[in-house]
């Protein structure tokens, strides 16, 4: 019953949200294109699985990838909470804790299974067609089910460990963000290798060379016995060991989650600690507020989820760098400048009052103007952008591009200020005050986010080209025209955006709001 309620709640939340429906539609188009590109390789895989020498290593590598997906999903779920996380304490007092844990985990498992089913449906049919029997895809699906469940539970165990570390290890949230970001980036890079190689078997073999998955090879051989693959008694014992490990993991995770809930219950009313502003920041309100925004962002990285578009573009454009790492070093300064331009305004300025909704009455009455608050968001965004810029320019210095780095460094303040002012203008024009469905965070409106990010990427790229052309000694007339268009555009966009945001928010009152 708990699992059914969880699934119905999640489906209803998606159907009632136009933005999520649009996102699922775009994802469906991408999935269809992805499946079409893998059909021919899937046909070859199906044919090879019934041949005299089946690619057991590739199947084991695919199973290892499935385990990784389950682990990542489990960690992510523990980080964001389930759809009924708000009523979990009530469930624990009215239903057996074991039933609550198993019900919510089963709901998550079924959701993940539905998502993966949509991703691999066409390739599985192609594998069956290549093998000339539906038994092959059926056996693969049956064998994948317990592995996905086991990976999900291992992810839960890792997520609980991370949650416990939050209260005991300083900076644990930053580490968690880096770990999850690294896992996500690794998964995307592995998939780009699949697409680049155009051979699922090769990509799975690459995964095999990284991980020690001997038991999974035995599991795969034992699983494929009905389609003619030979397996030894040792293989059968190892396959049984894999299944028993899944069962043991289930029992362990259930006990650990029950114990974790019992420990957490008395601490739910404890207030979170606050971090004081360093003395070096000074007494200026904008700097002190900027520090607070930085701390809030570090404590809750989901505030930056609207910038995922930048990560997707970066990975998509940088896919060729996987086969030629020298490209990464060659273009690191340029990419750093462009990304930093987008981050400066995009991190905090696209929704200036959105995530301060619970303090609007104080914000609108405590000061005659909101300029310090707007400037604080700009300061916080420029600090993050400076980190991104430093990474890119640092690689440029190691590569010996001192003149290019100096030119980019000289132009960076202009780009940052223009980005902040423009983002504040977009955020003032299209504010968002409704919390996100998962996690309760308030994200900027997509009508402000997408135009700003695209514009920042374009103007940042133009600025990079002009700096390189100036250092390279291009035509003075063309350079004069280029700079004569870019600099006034940046200045007008930044100044007008900032002034519009000040006028818009200073005009707000409690009655009008």
Secondary structure in CASP SS format (residue, H / E / C, confidence):
PFRMAT SS
TARGET T0000
AUTHOR 0000-0000-0000
METHOD secondary structure of the structure
MODEL  1
X C 1.00
X H 1.00
X H 1.00
X H 1.00
X H 1.00
X H 1.00
X H 1.00
X H 1.00
X H 1.00
X H 1.00
X H 1.00
X H 1.00
X H 1.00
X H 1.00
X H 1.00
X C 1.00
X C 1.00
X H 1.00
X H 1.00
X H 1.00
X H 1.00
X H 1.00
X H 1.00
X H 1.00
X H 1.00
X H 1.00
X H 1.00
X H 1.00
X H 1.00
X H 1.00
X H 1.00
X H 1.00
X H 1.00
X H 1.00
X H 1.00
X H 1.00
X H 1.00
X H 1.00
X H 1.00
X H 1.00
X H 1.00
X H 1.00
X H 1.00
X H 1.00
X H 1.00
X H 1.00
X H 1.00
X H 1.00
X H 1.00
X C 1.00
X C 1.00
X C 1.00
X C 1.00
X C 1.00
X C 1.00
X H 1.00
X H 1.00
X H 1.00
X H 1.00
X H 1.00
X H 1.00
X H 1.00
X H 1.00
X H 1.00
X H 1.00
X H 1.00
X H 1.00
X H 1.00
X H 1.00
X H 1.00
X H 1.00
X H 1.00
X H 1.00
X H 1.00
X H 1.00
X H 1.00
X H 1.00
X H 1.00
X H 1.00
X H 1.00
X C 1.00
X C 1.00
X C 1.00
X C 1.00
X H 1.00
X H 1.00
X H 1.00
X H 1.00
X H 1.00
X H 1.00
X H 1.00
X H 1.00
X H 1.00
X H 1.00
X C 1.00
X C 1.00
X H 1.00
X H 1.00
X H 1.00
X H 1.00
X H 1.00
X H 1.00
X H 1.00
X H 1.00
X H 1.00
X H 1.00
X H 1.00
X H 1.00
X H 1.00
X H 1.00
X H 1.00
X H 1.00
X H 1.00
X H 1.00
X H 1.00
X H 1.00
X H 1.00
X H 1.00
X H 1.00
X H 1.00
X H 1.00
X H 1.00
X H 1.00
X H 1.00
X H 1.00
X H 1.00
X H 1.00
X H 1.00
X H 1.00
X H 1.00
X H 1.00
X C 1.00
X C 1.00
X C 1.00
X H 1.00
X H 1.00
X H 1.00
X H 1.00
X H 1.00
X H 1.00
X H 1.00
X H 1.00
X H 1.00
X H 1.00
X H 1.00
X H 1.00
X H 1.00
X H 1.00
X H 1.00
X H 1.00
X H 1.00
X H 1.00
X H 1.00
X H 1.00
X H 1.00
X H 1.00
X H 1.00
X H 1.00
X H 1.00
X H 1.00
X H 1.00
X H 1.00
X H 1.00
X H 1.00
X H 1.00
X H 1.00
X C 1.00
X C 1.00
X C 1.00
X C 1.00
X C 1.00
X H 1.00
X H 1.00
X H 1.00
X H 1.00
X H 1.00
X H 1.00
X H 1.00
X H 1.00
X H 1.00
X H 1.00
X H 1.00
X H 1.00
X H 1.00
X H 1.00
X H 1.00
X H 1.00
X H 1.00
X H 1.00
X H 1.00
X H 1.00
X H 1.00
X H 1.00
X H 1.00
X H 1.00
X H 1.00
X H 1.00
X C 1.00
X C 1.00
X H 1.00
X H 1.00
X H 1.00
X H 1.00
X H 1.00
X H 1.00
X H 1.00
X H 1.00
X H 1.00
X H 1.00
X H 1.00
X C 1.00
X C 1.00
X C 1.00
X H 1.00
X H 1.00
X H 1.00
X H 1.00
X H 1.00
X H 1.00
X H 1.00
X H 1.00
X H 1.00
X H 1.00
X H 1.00
X H 1.00
X H 1.00
X H 1.00
X C 1.00
X C 1.00
X C 1.00
X C 1.00
X C 1.00
X H 1.00
X H 1.00
X H 1.00
X H 1.00
X H 1.00
X H 1.00
X H 1.00
X H 1.00
X H 1.00
X H 1.00
X H 1.00
X H 1.00
X H 1.00
X H 1.00
X H 1.00
X H 1.00
X H 1.00
X H 1.00
X H 1.00
X H 1.00
X H 1.00
X H 1.00
X H 1.00
X H 1.00
X H 1.00
X H 1.00
X H 1.00
X H 1.00
X H 1.00
X H 1.00
X H 1.00
X H 1.00
X H 1.00
X C 1.00
X C 1.00
X C 1.00
X C 1.00
X C 1.00
X C 1.00
X C 1.00
X C 1.00
X C 1.00
X C 1.00
X C 1.00
X C 1.00
X C 1.00
X H 1.00
X H 1.00
X H 1.00
X C 1.00
X C 1.00
X C 1.00
X H 1.00
X H 1.00
X H 1.00
X H 1.00
X H 1.00
X H 1.00
X H 1.00
X H 1.00
X H 1.00
X H 1.00
X H 1.00
X H 1.00
X H 1.00
X H 1.00
X H 1.00
X C 1.00
X H 1.00
X H 1.00
X H 1.00
X H 1.00
X H 1.00
X H 1.00
X H 1.00
X H 1.00
X H 1.00
X H 1.00
X H 1.00
X H 1.00
X H 1.00
X H 1.00
X H 1.00
X H 1.00
X H 1.00
X H 1.00
X H 1.00
X H 1.00
X H 1.00
X H 1.00
X C 1.00
X C 1.00
X C 1.00
X H 1.00
X H 1.00
X H 1.00
X H 1.00
X H 1.00
X H 1.00
X H 1.00
X H 1.00
X H 1.00
X H 1.00
X H 1.00
X H 1.00
X H 1.00
X H 1.00
X H 1.00
X H 1.00
X H 1.00
X H 1.00
X H 1.00
X H 1.00
X H 1.00
X C 1.00
X C 1.00
X C 1.00
X C 1.00
X C 1.00
X C 1.00
X C 1.00
X H 1.00
X H 1.00
X H 1.00
X H 1.00
X H 1.00
X H 1.00
X H 1.00
X H 1.00
X H 1.00
X H 1.00
X H 1.00
X H 1.00
X H 1.00
X C 1.00
X C 1.00
X C 1.00
X C 1.00
X H 1.00
X H 1.00
X H 1.00
X H 1.00
X H 1.00
X H 1.00
X H 1.00
X H 1.00
X H 1.00
X H 1.00
X H 1.00
X H 1.00
X H 1.00
X H 1.00
X H 1.00
X H 1.00
X H 1.00
X H 1.00
X H 1.00
X H 1.00
X H 1.00
X H 1.00
X H 1.00
X H 1.00
X H 1.00
X H 1.00
X H 1.00
X H 1.00
X C 1.00
X C 1.00
X C 1.00
X H 1.00
X H 1.00
X H 1.00
X H 1.00
X H 1.00
X H 1.00
X H 1.00
X H 1.00
X H 1.00
X H 1.00
X H 1.00
X H 1.00
X H 1.00
X H 1.00
X H 1.00
X H 1.00
X H 1.00
X H 1.00
X H 1.00
X H 1.00
X H 1.00
X H 1.00
X H 1.00
X H 1.00
X H 1.00
X H 1.00
X H 1.00
X H 1.00
X C 1.00
X C 1.00
X C 1.00
X C 1.00
X C 1.00
X C 1.00
X C 1.00
X C 1.00
X C 1.00
X C 1.00
X C 1.00
X C 1.00
X C 1.00
X C 1.00
X C 1.00
X C 1.00
X H 1.00
X H 1.00
X H 1.00
X H 1.00
X H 1.00
X H 1.00
X H 1.00
X H 1.00
X H 1.00
X H 1.00
X H 1.00
X H 1.00
X H 1.00
X H 1.00
X H 1.00
X H 1.00
X H 1.00
X H 1.00
X H 1.00
X H 1.00
X H 1.00
X H 1.00
X H 1.00
X H 1.00
X H 1.00
X H 1.00
X H 1.00
X C 1.00
X C 1.00
X C 1.00
X H 1.00
X H 1.00
X H 1.00
X H 1.00
X H 1.00
X H 1.00
X H 1.00
X H 1.00
X H 1.00
X H 1.00
X H 1.00
X H 1.00
X H 1.00
X H 1.00
X H 1.00
X H 1.00
X H 1.00
X H 1.00
X H 1.00
X H 1.00
X H 1.00
X H 1.00
X H 1.00
X H 1.00
X H 1.00
X H 1.00
X H 1.00
X H 1.00
X H 1.00
X H 1.00
X H 1.00
X C 1.00
X C 1.00
X C 1.00
X C 1.00
X C 1.00
X C 1.00
X C 1.00
END
